[in-house]
């Protein structure tokens, strides 16, 4: 086997970043399980640290990296749709909580955006940064489209999305224990509403009911923000 040719092919094609991403996540899973699934050692956090360190050391741009992992981005859609299964299995329970779900979505969804934008405004951030932060609690594919519609910076918006998801996954259980939240429905909905896909991955570990409500919250929050945010921004302008 010509190892030099193989090495050249890997390092000069997008395949390198795909291998890095999958490998980093696998390392994250190994570490996570090795330390008995410690909250602070989420696989996505480990993978994110490895990938970011590699990009910084190599001097490669996010755009170049993203081109290499577009296939993973493509499968985010089908993976999100697959979450409909636990939703269907818990449909009866979801219907019984219809009013609390709608109220929580509207109040918590609006508040999470307002508090973040308010803090950035008080800290004198520029408008592009403020608008990019507005999509922090919706899943990445929707955040990219919405950020383009409102005049934000898509790459910065995705960065905020990832950071928000990681923080939610890291601190979610600690907050639930601190304020004594015991119901999986409440935990799941909170994680999906604030921490989108990464929070939903954490909710899946809690059980099917938590996964169902997390997927529901992620989907509803994405639609809610994608529809209302451009209208609000347009009204303000």
C-alpha positions as CSV (number, residue, x, y, z in Angstrom):
1,X,0.0,0.0,0.0
2,X,1.3,3.5,-0.9
3,X,1.0,5.2,2.5
4,X,2.3,8.5,1.2
5,X,-0.4,8.7,-1.5
6,X,-3.0,7.8,1.1
7,X,-1.8,10.5,3.5
8,X,-1.7,13.1,0.7
9,X,-5.3,12.1,-0.3
10,X,-6.6,12.4,3.2
11,X,-4.9,15.7,4.0
12,X,-5.9,17.4,0.8
13,X,-9.5,16.4,0.7
14,X,-12.5,17.1,3.0
15,X,-12.2,13.5,4.2
16,X,-9.7,14.6,6.8
17,X,-12.3,16.7,8.7
18,X,-14.9,14.0,8.5
19,X,-12.5,11.5,10.0
20,X,-11.5,14.1,12.7
21,X,-15.1,14.8,13.6
22,X,-16.2,11.1,13.9
23,X,-12.9,10.2,15.7
24,X,-13.2,13.1,18.2
25,X,-16.8,12.1,19.0
26,X,-15.8,8.5,19.5
27,X,-13.0,9.6,21.9
28,X,-15.7,11.7,23.7
29,X,-17.9,8.6,24.1
30,X,-15.0,6.5,25.4
31,X,-14.1,9.2,28.0
32,X,-17.7,9.7,29.0
33,X,-18.3,6.0,29.6
34,X,-14.9,5.6,31.3
35,X,-15.8,8.1,34.0
36,X,-19.3,6.7,34.5
37,X,-21.1,9.3,32.3
38,X,-20.0,12.3,34.4
39,X,-22.1,15.3,33.6
40,X,-19.0,17.5,32.9
41,X,-17.6,15.0,30.4
42,X,-20.3,15.0,27.7
43,X,-19.1,13.5,24.4
44,X,-20.0,16.6,22.5
45,X,-17.8,18.7,24.8
46,X,-14.8,16.5,24.4
47,X,-15.3,16.4,20.6
48,X,-15.7,20.1,20.5
49,X,-12.5,20.7,22.4
50,X,-10.5,18.3,20.1
51,X,-11.9,19.9,16.9
52,X,-11.4,23.5,18.0
53,X,-7.9,22.8,19.2
54,X,-7.0,21.2,15.8
55,X,-8.5,24.1,13.9
56,X,-6.6,26.6,16.0
57,X,-3.3,24.7,15.8
58,X,-3.6,24.1,12.0
59,X,-4.8,27.6,11.3
60,X,-7.7,26.3,9.2
61,X,-10.9,28.3,9.0
62,X,-14.4,27.2,10.1
63,X,-15.6,27.5,6.5
64,X,-13.0,25.0,5.3
65,X,-13.9,22.6,8.1
66,X,-17.6,22.9,7.5
67,X,-17.2,22.0,3.8
68,X,-15.6,18.7,4.9
69,X,-18.4,17.7,7.2
70,X,-21.4,18.8,5.2
71,X,-22.6,15.2,5.0
72,X,-23.0,15.2,8.8
73,X,-24.9,18.5,8.6
74,X,-27.1,17.0,5.9
75,X,-28.1,14.1,8.2
76,X,-29.1,16.5,11.0
77,X,-32.4,16.8,9.3
78,X,-33.2,13.0,9.2
79,X,-31.9,12.6,12.7
80,X,-34.3,15.3,13.9
81,X,-37.2,13.8,12.1
82,X,-36.4,10.4,13.7
83,X,-37.2,11.9,17.1
84,X,-40.8,11.8,16.1
85,X,-40.9,8.1,17.3
86,X,-40.7,8.9,21.0
87,X,-43.1,11.7,20.4
88,X,-45.6,9.3,18.9
89,X,-45.2,6.9,21.8
90,X,-46.0,9.6,24.3
91,X,-48.7,11.4,22.3
92,X,-51.4,10.9,24.8
93,X,-49.4,12.4,27.6
94,X,-48.4,15.3,25.4
95,X,-52.1,16.1,24.6
96,X,-52.9,16.1,28.4
97,X,-50.3,18.8,28.9
98,X,-51.2,20.9,25.9
99,X,-51.8,24.2,27.7
100,X,-48.8,24.1,30.0
101,X,-46.6,23.2,26.9
102,X,-47.9,26.2,24.9
103,X,-47.5,28.6,27.9
104,X,-44.0,27.4,28.7
105,X,-43.0,27.6,25.0
106,X,-44.1,31.2,24.7
107,X,-42.9,32.5,28.0
108,X,-39.6,30.6,28.4
109,X,-38.8,30.9,24.6
110,X,-39.3,34.6,24.6
111,X,-37.6,35.2,27.9
112,X,-34.4,33.3,26.9
113,X,-34.1,35.5,23.8
114,X,-34.9,38.8,25.6
115,X,-32.5,38.2,28.5
116,X,-29.6,37.3,26.1
117,X,-30.2,40.3,23.8
118,X,-30.7,42.6,26.7
119,X,-27.4,41.7,28.2
120,X,-25.5,42.1,24.9
121,X,-27.2,45.5,24.4
122,X,-26.2,46.7,27.9
123,X,-22.6,45.5,27.2
124,X,-22.6,47.6,24.0
125,X,-22.2,44.7,21.6
126,X,-22.6,45.5,17.9
127,X,-25.8,44.7,16.1
128,X,-24.5,41.7,14.1
129,X,-23.5,40.0,17.4
130,X,-26.8,40.8,19.0
131,X,-28.8,39.4,16.1
132,X,-26.6,36.3,16.0
133,X,-27.3,35.6,19.6
134,X,-31.0,35.7,19.0
135,X,-30.9,32.2,17.5
136,X,-28.9,30.6,20.3
137,X,-31.7,28.2,21.5
138,X,-32.8,26.7,18.2
139,X,-31.2,23.7,16.4
140,X,-28.3,24.5,14.0
141,X,-30.1,24.0,10.6
142,X,-32.9,26.4,11.6
143,X,-30.4,28.8,13.2
144,X,-28.4,29.1,10.0
145,X,-31.5,29.9,7.9
146,X,-33.0,32.3,10.4
147,X,-29.7,34.1,11.0
148,X,-29.5,34.8,7.2
149,X,-33.0,36.2,7.2
150,X,-32.5,38.6,10.0
151,X,-29.1,39.9,8.9
152,X,-26.9,38.0,11.5
153,X,-23.7,36.1,10.9
154,X,-24.5,32.4,10.3
155,X,-21.1,31.1,11.5
156,X,-21.3,33.2,14.7
157,X,-24.9,32.1,15.2
158,X,-23.9,28.4,15.0
159,X,-21.1,29.1,17.5
160,X,-23.7,30.5,20.0
161,X,-26.0,27.5,19.3
162,X,-23.2,25.1,20.1
163,X,-22.1,26.9,23.2
164,X,-25.7,27.2,24.5
165,X,-26.2,23.5,23.9
166,X,-23.0,22.5,25.7
167,X,-23.8,24.7,28.7
168,X,-27.3,23.2,28.9
169,X,-26.1,19.7,28.7
170,X,-23.4,20.3,31.4
171,X,-25.5,22.2,33.9
172,X,-28.9,20.8,33.3
173,X,-28.8,17.9,35.8
174,X,-27.1,20.1,38.4
175,X,-29.9,22.7,38.1
176,X,-32.6,20.0,38.2
177,X,-31.1,18.6,41.4
178,X,-30.7,22.0,43.0
179,X,-34.3,23.0,42.5
180,X,-35.6,19.5,43.0
181,X,-37.1,18.9,39.6
182,X,-38.0,15.2,39.4
183,X,-40.4,14.7,36.5
184,X,-38.8,13.5,33.2
185,X,-41.3,15.5,31.2
186,X,-40.1,18.8,32.8
187,X,-36.5,17.9,32.5
188,X,-36.8,16.9,28.9
189,X,-38.8,19.9,27.8
190,X,-36.4,22.3,29.5
191,X,-33.4,20.7,27.9
192,X,-35.0,20.8,24.4
193,X,-36.2,24.3,24.8
194,X,-32.9,25.8,25.8
195,X,-30.3,23.4,24.6
196,X,-31.9,22.0,21.4
197,X,-30.1,19.0,19.8
198,X,-27.3,18.7,22.4
199,X,-29.9,18.9,25.2
200,X,-32.1,16.4,23.5
201,X,-29.1,14.0,23.3
202,X,-28.8,14.4,27.1
203,X,-32.5,13.8,27.5
204,X,-32.4,10.6,25.6
205,X,-30.1,9.2,28.3
206,X,-32.8,10.0,30.9
207,X,-35.5,8.0,29.3
208,X,-38.0,7.9,26.4
209,X,-40.4,10.3,28.1
210,X,-37.7,12.9,28.6
211,X,-36.5,12.4,25.0
212,X,-40.1,12.8,23.7
213,X,-40.6,16.1,25.5
214,X,-37.2,17.4,24.6
215,X,-37.7,16.7,20.9
216,X,-41.1,18.4,21.1
217,X,-39.6,21.5,22.8
218,X,-36.8,21.6,20.3
219,X,-39.1,21.4,17.3
220,X,-41.7,23.9,18.6
221,X,-39.0,26.4,19.7
222,X,-37.3,26.2,16.3
223,X,-40.6,26.9,14.5
224,X,-41.6,29.6,17.0
225,X,-38.3,31.4,16.7
226,X,-38.0,31.0,12.9
227,X,-41.4,32.5,12.3
228,X,-41.6,35.2,14.9
229,X,-38.0,36.4,15.1
230,X,-37.7,37.8,11.5
231,X,-41.1,39.5,11.9
232,X,-40.0,41.2,15.2
233,X,-36.6,42.2,13.7
234,X,-38.4,43.6,10.6
235,X,-40.8,45.5,12.9
236,X,-38.0,47.0,14.9
237,X,-36.1,48.1,11.8
